[in-house]
Amino acid sequence: MNENMIEFVRKRNYLLVKELGQGACGKTVLLKDDVIDELFVCKKYSPYYEEHKQEFFSNFLREIKLLHDVYHQNVVRIFNYHIYPEKLTGYILMEYIDGTNLEDYVKQNPEKLADVFNQTIRGFCHLETRNILHRDIRPMNLMVKNDGTVKIIDLGFGKRIEISDDFEKSISLNWWCDPPNEFATSSYNFGTEVYFVGKLFEKIIQSLSIDDFPHRSVLRKMCQMDSANRFDSFLDVEREILSNKFSEIEFWGQEKSSYRYFANELTDHIPKIENGTEYFNDHDKLISKLESIYRGIMLEDTAPNCAPILRCFLDGGFRYHKAGFKIAYLKDFISLLKAANEEKRRIILANIQSRLDAIDRYHDLPKFADDIPF
């Protein structure tokens, strides 16, 4: 046995709660870990047709790799996996989403349509910043938890884009709506994903006869069959939504400058963020923490150590440049937040998080305690 191989001497046991469904690549069940009293979804690789077992196994492995590289509030989270290549099978242990699919959720909560639309765009923006195409956008692959949180699920047909040739359409699915024009040239890119998300929401709006959707012009451009008339990416969609918000809620020149100077300083000091790090979203606590930090360094030109400032926004691991954070930018940003109303604060923090989303992620090996018996 390889002396560097770590062998766990106890296998984890789970209680089967119920079966959840069978898909093209396998079936899912709901499990309970009675040690920590938590529910998990377990996806077993077991294609419906035996002849697909060899063909789709690489998709299953790719899904695990992609899910390990994303961590976002609006993307389903993976906790563990077990692979048995010699038997062409395996298991993925994932976050349990206590809720329903997006279409049914909006039917029950039509007033939440704009909110779930915005969350969906943010989730796909995150996949885009990780160069990941979902490639299977359909109603059942967008879930909404009972608390209203959107979750993008099932990256079984997902693909990471490394070179331009990766945008060639390499899968053929039975799409639930007419495909866009680029399918004629065997192309599938982020603009294609924008199209399918747009068509999904268009279908929901039409079926429910919703007349007051605030992003109709954005949705109309998302649904254009011709890619030349469509948004190229979800990042473009998000920028358009935010620009519309800015037109509704005025940000003056000094406010924009205070935000941009601080945001630039913040992101310039963070070269990488650990995969799994979350964002803090409590505006009042953010202001309180930043004020406390400022009082301790207000007589300096730059922060002796910027880590406390960065930790006001990031809940988890990150790499950073310690010195050089300008105190004047921190002071002006605190003043901006204190003077802003709740809606303005939300927009400011959303913009900060969009910048953080674009920073490279990294994986840290787990640090094992000395008393773990293996």
Secondary structure, DSSP 8 states (H G I E B T S, - for coil): --TT----SS----EEEEEEEE-SSEEEEEEEETTTTEEEEEEEE--SSGGGHHHHHHHHHHHHHHHHT---TTB--EEEEEEEGGGTEEEEEEE---EEEHHHHHHH-GGGHHHHHHHHHHHHHHHHHTTEE-----GGGEEEETTS-EEE---TT-EE--SGGGGB-------SS---GGGGGTB--HHHHHHHHHHHHHHHHHHHT----TTHHHHHHHT-SSGGGS-S-HHHHHHHHHHHHHHHS---HHHHHHHHHHHHHHHHT-SEEETT-EE---HHHHHHHHHHHHHHHTTSSB-S--HHHHTTTEES-EE---S--BHHHHHHHHHHHHHS-HHHHHHHHHHHHHHHHTSEEE-------TT---
